[in-house]
Amino acid sequence: MPKRMSTARGREFGAGVRAAIAGAGLTSRGLAEIVDWDEAKLSNVVNGKGGASQLEVAALLGICRVGAAERAHVLSLYPETEIKGWWQQHGTCAPIELRTFVENLAAAESLTSWHTHMVPLLLQTVNYMREVLLASATVPEAELQVRLKAQLAMQESLRGGKTCTFFIHELALHLQVGGAEVHAGQLLHLLLMAKWANTTIRIVPAALGAHAGLAGPFTQLTFAKYESLVWVDTENSSLLAESTDAITGYEKVIRALHAQSLDEADSKKLIVRLYDASCPAEGEAATRRTVP
């Protein structure tokens, strides 16, 4: 069955309206009766197909007692639900919760992530994650704990059974984030994660030199019902690429990284060697535990 046309904006708008209805303790039929709409009209609005004015949508959200900030956000999406591609500008730094990425990550069927200079967020230990946040020049220190909680919650989505492939450059594993103990703990965590049935970790060796991923990190999400998207995270903005040409380009990069990276077994062996070097007294035992 072909995947139906859908955009990140449209899905976020629909999710916002559905959350408003549920938060008000109403059913779609009950709300349709209150606003004097056909259920089909409400269904079209929730699914981003139009059929109502922005004023009517505002009235609907008002009836559901949606807060001002959320109401403004949902209304801003309504005229743009069919636009592919979304550059989200966050200001000084990213928000505590990356709402769009979190919602799409939860719905995704598979994930393919590439990172060049540090361990991907979804594979970080809490100690590694804390050190990354503390080193940031823009993240307020007062938000440390709440950001840690939000990022750890993102990692829970990996337990849902989606297929995950992580390409990591070797140099990212040499970067000693948080000192020797944190570094060793992170390497051991990667070895444990690599044992998960749904998780594949592939290392791009430093000896390769130039490679297909030099343009920078990204994450591709694929869905059972929707077309895929690519998320690119920067210091103070997020880009969601959805156009066919953009996705085709990123898929070429993924195929090249697949060809250029070490296979799963050799990737594990490399991580073990780095772990051994970080805590040689435990190296032999770690090798026996992690490598078949």
Salt bridges, closest charged atoms under 4 A:
GLU12 OE2 - HIS73 NE2 2.63
GLU12 OE2 - ARG99 NE 3.69
GLU39 OE2 - ARG29 NE 3.09
GLU56 OE2 - LYS41 NZ 3.10
GLU70 OE1 - ARG99 NH1 2.68
GLU80 OE1 - ARG9 NH1 2.83
GLU103 OE2 - ARG99 NE 3.40
GLU143 OE1 - ARG147 NE 2.82
GLU156 OE1 - ARG159 NE 3.39
GLU170 OE2 - HIS174 NE2 3.02
GLU227 OE1 - LYS84 NZ 2.88
GLU284 OE2 - ARG288 NH1 3.26
